[in-house]
C-alpha cells in the first residue's frame, strides 16, 4: 500500500507539469498522511483541468459515515471495476493525485525501514487516483480521494509488494478523459519501469505522521 507521500514542488511547477492555468501557493509537504487534505487534478466541468483540495481516504457517496474513508486510502487497480467502494469513481470520477515522492516500508528483522522513492530528476508526477463526493447528513459535502495501486516493479519489490500507479503525460490525459474506455484505462494500471524511480532509505522520523519537515528525507546514515 501507499500510506505516505511527499509534495515539495511549488505551485508554479505543479501548474506547468499538469497543464493548469494557475495554482495557489503550495506549502512544501514532506510527510503527507491519510485523512489530511491533499491537492488533486481533475477534469473541470467547463472543460480543461482544475486543482481541488480533498481529503485522502475515499468516502463513497453511499457511506453512512465518513470514517469509512480512514481505511480506503488505496484502491487496488486489479479490482477497481468490481469493488462497490470504487467502481462508480472508476467510471466517472478519476483524478490525478499530485506528488513528487512516496514512502514504503521494508521489513528488516523486527523493525521496518522507510524508503523514499522519487523520479531521478526530482520532478513532480501523478498517481492515478479516484475521487468521490459524500453528502454529510449534518450538512455540507465532503470530497475525498484514494490512490490506485498495482504490483511492485523490480526496484520496489525488495521493499514492498505494491506501489502506486504512476501516469506519464499521455496516461494522465487518458485517465482524465470521460470518453476513455475501460479497457484502455486498465492498460494504464501497471508498474512504472524501474528506471523511472530511485529509492533511498531514510530516517525513522517519517514514522510519526505529525512530523512534516525536510529532515524526513534525510538519508539513513551508513
Buried (B, 14 or more C-beta within 10 A) or exposed (E): BBBBBBBBBBBEBBBBBBEBEEBEEBEEBBBBBBBEEBBBBBBBEEEEBBBBEBBBBBBBEEBEEBEBBEEBBBBBBBEBEEBEBBBBBBBEBBBBBBBBBBBBBBEEEEEBBBBBBBBEEEEBBBBBBBBBBBEEEEEEEBBBBBBBBBBBBEBBBEBBEBBBBBBBEEBBEBBBEEEBEEEEBBEBBBBBEBEBBBBBBBBEBBBEBEBBEEEBBBEEEE
